[in-house]
């Protein structure tokens, strides 16, 4: 058995030492710090999630870059119009997609024609939302969101930077088509979920109940698993906190396995996520490129795998170096620089400078 | 406290990280709490690793700030440990103050002088050794089943219970529960004695810490801090591996830490 200093496992152990132990000076020359043991107790609970905080700091920078890059590469594919169909408007936007365990704002290109409104994701070449104009009963703009009420009282939500323009154009297209739009709308009820661990610009692409086995103790615990546009994370129900998370760029792959979870829960499907632990976040010199596995179990594990595969395949795209044009893996280009001409991304430069310091 | 930089000016307080072996007078850079300059104050063969601060404890309502301080404290101790080889760490927020007409540096020196022999002995004791945390936990649910299996008495009662009317069956259940509780206590005691003896052989010194609740579903039956000679760490690891495998227990092995428990 090898000792560990992995912050994930040892944080409480370390705090016990720094707060409660150490050389004691029996002298009147030191300040007695009233309340410190108390800080210690509260702190331990608060600190349990600290490693995730550290990890997150790194992840955020990454995601901005990936998004910027993604934006440049967007709008390559076009929809094919029906014969005689006229394109009225095209803009970037997103659609709130909620079906089963998928809940997210999914970005894509919004197309408005004289016959229909649709949103297509170019990365996946997939139409995510589509309605013919005569099915639109009414529309309403709430802050930055366009609410479309469809014939069967279904509610569709769209977002775009130019949301007002989109709203006006839809109204106009409907009227031009000789259709009537309901001005006195009653909104059907819908759920709005707020999850406070989400950060700015982070959206959930996938969520659901899942058991998770912490590598530190091998115990299966109940909670919720989320895949967002930035990370995969698991919410521990009992402690009401994120007990596990890994940025999506650290995920190497996944697999489904059938295992016995306990003497009672036998032959359950287990969703294993293989990832690269974030060595910088631990900061304690363990590092290296070892792999770790996080295990989850519950319903719909295959759907989870599919959702994750999408994230991973997205990452495996090739890109050209902005300096010399040599083709390379996009993520590697951002993370390690160009092997051909030595181009380094500004973010990486900053990081190198910090390490050197 | 952000202005506690540079070691020329003392702000009436000295924050103490650790006592280090050797008398090198050196600045370790602005690696301390809130970026303070950490330096050594040598006295004879030993040095205090410190930074200058206000004569008030570091306190904050903001947990993130306190978190940062505590982790920085540990990083400085770690760094000093690497650099000077042997250290006696102090707990977070140990601050030496001055008195009327007496500089805190003077006070520090007085204390080092008075306790010199003692500190020197302690430094010698921990030289070439590292502290490790050893925690042994079990899953009570698993243990209950195992104990119920192993005890003929409980097995018999369970068998008898099947043929009893409800009122009597309840009494039997209570009886079984009490027996299980007793057996669990006995088992924990037995384990403790056994493991302690085996671990003791591989380590220089042991400090028994209070068992803590660290997990919803597990019970800690043993929490030790061990002072181990560097060359014996591997052997300790092997003993723990055996304990883990033979008994189906959860073993946490953390470290190396500076000798917080043996200072």
Interface residues (C-beta under 8 A of the other chain):
Chain A: X1 X2 X3 X4 X5 X9 X10 X12 X13 X14 X15 X16 X17 X18 X19 X20 X21 X22 X23 X24 X25 X27 X29 X30 X31 X33 X35 X36 X39 X42 X43 X46 X47 X50 X216 X217 X218 X219 X221 X238 X263
Chain B: X13 X16 X18 X19 X55 X56 X57 X59 X63 X66 X67 X70 X73 X74 X77 X88 X89 X90 X91 X92 X93 X94 X95 X96 X97 X99 X104 X107 X108 X110 X111 X122 X131 X132 X133 X135 X137 X139 X142 X145 X209 X212 X214 X215 X216 X217 X218 X225 X233 X237 X238 X240 X241 X244 X250 X251 X252 X253 X254 X255 X256 X257 X260 X261 X263
